[in-house]
Amino acid sequence: MTSKLLVFFEENTLAKHDESPWTLVGFLKESDKRTSYLNANPELASYFARTSEMVYDVEKRLNPDWDHILQPDSSTLERFPEKYRRDPALLRTLLDGALKGLERRIRRNYKTAIPQFHRSRLQWLLPLCLETPAKADVALVVHPRGTMYVGETVLTLDQAYNNARLVARPDTEWLNP
């Protein structure tokens, strides 16, 4: 039998106005005596209201903001393979081609789109294959907005894996540690 592990915080009575009002006590078993004054143990974290939200909608248009992602002074540019960082025009051409292949790939296998939860919203990690169609180089992060998915950043594959594993076990077709 397994026991729940609770992340336990207490009010930070010494907090200044720019500090957190809570302080971490620790990770406690639900049987720990320090949790005895709780009326009920907290529910497990929930990242979505309906299971349908966990499936990427292939009918929505995919609209990455390449101008934002490829800003010359952006730290996002550093997430791409080094040889492409020096030539933004080539990178933009490769990304346009990768996007066409990506849309076909997601239609063939909806599990290609891997969910992540960031800043209180569900987002999707999508593989961008710049060199070869079978190997992702970076992950495009998209979120739903009306009738489309908007892409505003990319992550390295390590960053994407760390974010995805918090919601569900990532499909290893392209996101493998």
URURFEN-V914953 format. One record per run of one state. SS is the DSSP state (hx for helix, st for strand, lp for the rest). FROM is the first residue (numbers start at 1). TO is the last residue. If there is no record, write none. Layout:
ss = <SS | SS>
from = <FROM | FROM>
to = <TO | TO>
//
This chain:
ss = <lp | st | lp | st | lp | hx | lp | hx | lp | st | lp | hx | lp | hx | lp | hx | lp | hx | lp | hx | lp | st | lp | st | lp | st | lp | st | lp | st | lp | st | lp | hx | lp>
from = <1 | 5 | 12 | 22 | 30 | 33 | 36 | 51 | 55 | 61 | 65 | 66 | 70 | 75 | 80 | 82 | 86 | 88 | 109 | 110 | 113 | 114 | 119 | 121 | 129 | 132 | 133 | 135 | 136 | 138 | 146 | 148 | 156 | 157 | 165>
to = <4 | 11 | 21 | 29 | 32 | 35 | 50 | 54 | 60 | 64 | 65 | 69 | 74 | 79 | 81 | 85 | 87 | 108 | 109 | 112 | 113 | 118 | 120 | 128 | 131 | 132 | 134 | 135 | 137 | 145 | 147 | 155 | 156 | 164 | 177>
//
